[in-house]
């Protein structure tokens, strides 16, 4: 089926468009490479009274077995430019390509966010972060198509309501408005000054082990990329969504209870909690590992956790979303029983 500028496919398997490789069919699907095509696709869906959803590479999304009874729009608008230390990137660019672009310029600010799967447009939704940096640190503003007002709007850091792994564009945020904003491009303000030690614990351990003294943005990006490839699966080869759960932020009292109930945590050579604005961020992966959830394979569901990181759920032989949901619930029940914690899921279920 064709409209003026785009091709619309029908009854498309959504497993192709999620890195977890499960999900039903989309009733309609199209790719957009320009803002005009995006607007046309949305208008087409509205005229047909169909739901619509814009997605990127599918690394932070899981489709249910019911599929999507509407129009899925794949964001393929590309382009990166800079002026001095200011970089602007279109939503369809691969995030790591933007990181490489910035480090090739010798600019610092997002180099530890290297090798995070996904597109630029998805980065603000979750306020992606890793190894001491997060998107909000360098973010200045974005342009989005407001599907309600039917015009392009500019939103600054305050407008986006960034928090730890969240923003107003994420479905569990209190100010979320489903389907209203489609991110078109983001602008970051980076800097010429380089990072210096000490780094995030696991990163510093890798640096010390390999006697690395070059802390230029390009070097740090290379270090992070190598580390991630060692300890995390490549979603292009191993079906997964990366870290499936966020690190919880808890009170000091709750932290002390966990420490007293699980003295074995003190025996680890890894830091497993950090002070954050009077509260404590806890390394959920470390807790899951102590609870026996690392490299856990469940034949009943065809799901598993990654051999080197207990927060990563991988699809070994699962055929349906119901398999993932069952496995996820077993995982969460174990964490709740062991630590009294309820972990928040990172990928969005559609």
C-alpha positions in Angstrom: 0.0 0.0 0.0 1.4 3.4 -1.0 0.6 7.0 0.0 2.1 10.0 -1.7 5.6 9.6 -0.2 5.7 6.3 1.7 5.1 2.6 1.5 2.9 1.0 4.2 3.3 -2.7 4.8 0.6 -4.8 6.3 0.6 -7.6 8.8 4.3 -7.3 9.7 5.9 -9.6 12.3 7.1 -7.3 15.1 9.8 -9.8 16.3 11.9 -8.2 13.5 11.7 -4.8 15.1 12.5 -5.7 18.7 16.0 -6.9 19.8 14.3 -9.4 22.1 12.9 -11.1 18.9 9.4 -11.8 20.1 6.0 -10.3 19.5 2.9 -10.5 17.3 2.2 -8.6 14.1 1.7 -4.9 13.3 -1.4 -4.3 11.3 0.5 -1.6 9.4 4.2 -0.5 9.4 6.1 2.2 7.6 9.6 3.7 7.6 10.1 7.5 7.5 13.3 9.3 6.4 12.1 12.9 6.5 10.0 15.0 8.8 7.4 15.4 6.0 7.1 11.6 5.7 6.6 11.4 9.5 3.9 14.0 9.5 2.2 12.3 6.5 2.3 8.9 8.3 0.7 10.3 11.4 -2.0 12.1 9.5 -2.7 8.9 7.6 -3.1 7.0 10.9 -5.4 9.8 12.3 -7.5 9.8 9.2 -7.9 6.0 9.5 -8.6 6.4 13.2 -5.7 4.1 14.0 -3.3 4.1 16.9 0.3 4.9 15.9 3.6 4.4 17.5 7.1 5.6 16.5 10.1 3.4 17.3 13.8 3.3 16.6 16.0 0.2 16.7 13.7 -1.7 19.1 16.5 -2.2 21.7 14.3 -0.8 24.5 10.9 -2.2 23.5 9.1 -5.5 23.7 6.0 -6.4 21.8 3.3 -8.6 23.2 1.9 -11.6 21.4 -1.2 -9.6 20.5 0.9 -7.4 18.2 -0.1 -3.8 17.4 -3.5 -3.0 15.9 -2.4 0.2 14.3 0.5 1.9 12.5 4.1 1.3 13.6 6.4 4.1 12.3 10.1 3.3 12.1 12.2 6.4 12.7 14.9 6.6 10.0 15.6 10.4 9.9 19.4 10.7 9.8 22.0 13.5 10.2 24.7 14.8 12.6 26.2 18.2 12.6 28.3 20.4 15.0 29.4 23.9 15.6 32.2 24.2 18.1 31.3 22.0 21.1 27.6 21.9 20.2 26.4 18.8 18.4 22.9 18.2 16.9 21.8 14.7 15.8 18.6 13.5 14.2 16.4 10.9 15.9 17.1 8.0 13.5 20.9 8.1 14.0 22.4 5.1 15.9 23.4 6.4 19.3 26.9 4.9 19.3 27.6 6.6 15.9 26.9 10.0 17.7 29.3 9.0 20.5 32.0 8.2 17.9 31.3 11.4 16.0 31.8 13.4 19.3 34.9 11.6 20.4 36.5 11.9 16.9 36.2 15.6 17.5 38.0 15.2 20.8 34.9 16.3 22.7 34.0 14.9 26.2 30.6 14.4 27.8 29.1 11.2 26.4 32.1 9.0 25.8 31.2 6.5 28.6 27.8 6.1 26.9 29.5 4.2 24.1 28.0 1.0 22.7 24.6 1.6 24.3 22.2 0.1 21.8 19.5 2.2 20.3 18.9 5.4 18.4 19.4 9.0 19.3 15.6 9.6 19.5 15.3 7.0 22.2 18.1 8.4 24.3 16.2 11.2 26.0 13.2 8.9 26.7 15.2 6.9 29.2 17.8 9.5 30.0 20.4 6.9 29.2 23.4 6.7 31.4 26.5 4.6 32.2 29.7 4.8 34.2 29.1 8.2 35.7 27.6 10.0 32.7 24.0 10.5 31.6 22.4 12.2 28.7 20.9 15.0 30.9 24.4 16.2 31.8 25.1 17.5 28.3 21.6 17.9 26.9 20.5 21.4 26.0 17.3 21.0 24.0 15.4 18.8 21.5 12.9 19.3 18.7 9.8 17.2 18.7 6.7 16.9 16.6 3.7 17.6 18.8 1.0 15.3 17.4 -1.7 17.2 19.4 -0.9 20.7 18.2 0.5 19.3 14.9 3.6 21.4 14.9 7.3 21.1 15.8 8.1 22.3 19.3 11.4 22.9 21.1 11.9 21.5 24.6 14.8 22.3 27.0 16.2 20.2 29.9 13.5 21.4 32.3 10.7 20.7 29.9 11.9 17.1 29.5 11.7 16.4 33.3 14.7 14.2 33.4 15.3 11.8 36.3 17.2 8.7 36.9 16.6 6.6 33.7 13.4 8.5 33.0 11.8 11.6 31.4 8.4 12.8 30.6 8.5 10.8 27.4 8.6 7.5 29.3 5.3 5.7 29.9 5.7 5.4 33.7 6.4 9.1 34.2 3.7 11.1 35.9 3.7 13.7 33.1 3.7 11.2 30.3 1.2 11.9 27.5 0.9 8.8 25.3 1.7 9.4 21.7 1.9 13.2 21.9 5.6 13.9 21.2 7.8 12.4 18.6 11.4 13.3 19.1 13.1 14.6 15.9 16.5 15.7 17.0 18.6 16.5 20.1 21.3 19.0 20.8 24.1 18.5 23.3 26.7 20.9 24.7 30.0 19.0 25.1 33.4 20.2 26.3 37.1 20.0 25.4 38.3 19.0 28.9 38.9 15.3 29.3 37.8 13.0 32.1 40.3 12.0 34.7 40.6 9.2 37.3 39.1 7.9 39.4 36.4 6.4 37.1 33.4 4.3 37.8 34.5 1.2 39.7 34.3 -1.4 37.0 35.8 1.0 34.4 38.7 1.9 36.7 39.4 -1.8 37.3 39.7 -2.4 33.6 41.9 0.7 33.2 44.2 -0.5 36.0 44.4 -4.0 34.7 45.5 -2.9 31.3 47.7 0.0 32.5 45.9 2.6 30.4 47.0 6.2 30.7 45.3 7.7 27.7 42.0 9.3 29.0 41.1 11.1 25.8 37.4 10.8 24.8 38.3 8.4 21.9 40.3 6.2 24.3 37.5 6.1 26.9 35.0 5.2 24.2 37.3 2.4 23.1 37.7 1.2 26.7 34.0 1.2 27.4 33.2 -0.5 24.1 35.7 -3.3 24.8 34.4 -3.7 28.3 30.8 -3.9 27.2 31.6 -6.4 24.5 33.2 -8.6 27.1 30.5 -8.5 29.7 27.3 -7.8 27.8 25.7 -9.5 24.9 25.5 -7.9 21.5 21.7 -7.6 20.9 22.3 -8.0 17.1 23.5 -11.5 17.8 21.9 -12.5 21.1 18.2 -11.5 21.5 18.0 -9.2 24.5 17.2 -5.6 25.6 20.4 -5.0 27.5 19.8 -4.4 31.2 16.2 -5.3 31.8 15.9 -3.7 35.3 17.1 -0.3 36.7 19.2 0.0 39.8 16.8 0.9 42.6 17.3 4.0 44.8 16.5 3.2 48.4 16.6 4.9 51.9 19.5 4.5 54.3 17.3 2.4 56.6 16.5 -0.1 53.8 20.2 -0.3 52.9 21.1 -1.1 56.5 18.5 -3.9 56.6 19.9 -5.4 53.4 23.4 -5.2 54.7 22.5 -6.9 58.0 20.5 -9.6 56.4 23.1 -10.3 53.7 26.6 -9.9 55.2 28.0 -11.8 52.2 27.6 -8.6 50.2 30.5 -7.1 52.2 32.8 -9.8 50.9 32.5 -8.7 47.3 35.4 -6.7 45.7 32.8 -4.6 43.8 31.0 -1.6 45.2 27.3 -2.4 45.2 25.8 0.9 46.5 26.4 4.6 46.0 25.1 7.6 47.9 22.7 9.7 45.8 21.1 12.9 47.1 20.7 11.5 50.6 19.5 8.1 49.3 21.4 5.1 48.0 21.5 3.6 44.5 21.9 -0.1 44.7 23.6 -2.4 42.1 20.7 -4.6 41.3 22.9 -6.9 39.2 25.1 -7.6 42.1 22.1 -8.4 44.3 20.8 -10.7 41.6 24.1 -12.4 41.3 24.3 -13.1 45.0 20.7 -14.5 44.8 21.9 -17.0 42.1 20.3 -15.3 39.1 23.4 -14.8 37.0 23.8 -17.3 34.1 20.4 -18.8 35.0 18.7 -20.8 32.3 15.0 -21.6 32.4 14.1 -24.5 30.1 10.4 -23.9 30.8 10.3 -20.5 29.2 13.4 -20.6 26.9 14.7 -17.5 28.7 18.0 -16.9 30.6 20.2 -14.3 32.2 23.5 -13.5 30.7 26.6 -15.3 31.9 28.4 -12.1 32.9 25.6 -9.8 34.0 22.5 -10.9 35.9 20.5 -7.8 34.9 20.5 -8.9 31.3 17.6 -11.2 30.2 18.3 -13.1 27.0 16.0 -15.0 24.7 17.5 -18.4 24.1 14.4 -20.2 22.8 11.4 -18.2 23.8 8.7 -18.0 21.2 6.2 -15.6 22.8 5.9 -12.6 25.1 4.2 -14.9 27.7 7.5 -16.8 28.0 9.4 -13.6 28.8 6.7 -12.4 31.2 6.7 -15.7 33.1 10.5 -15.7 33.4 10.5 -12.0 34.5 8.1 -12.7 37.2 10.2 -15.6 38.5 13.2 -13.2 38.6 11.3 -10.5 40.4 9.8 -12.9 43.0 13.3 -14.0 43.8 14.6 -10.5 44.3 11.5 -9.6 46.4 11.9 -12.7 48.6 15.6 -12.2 49.1 15.8 -8.4 49.6 12.3 -7.0 49.8 12.9 -4.9 46.7 10.7 -4.4 43.7 12.8 -3.7 40.6 11.6 -1.4 37.9 11.7 -2.7 34.3 13.5 -0.6 31.8 12.2 -1.8 28.4 8.7 -0.7 27.5 6.0 -3.3 26.8 3.8 -2.5 23.8 
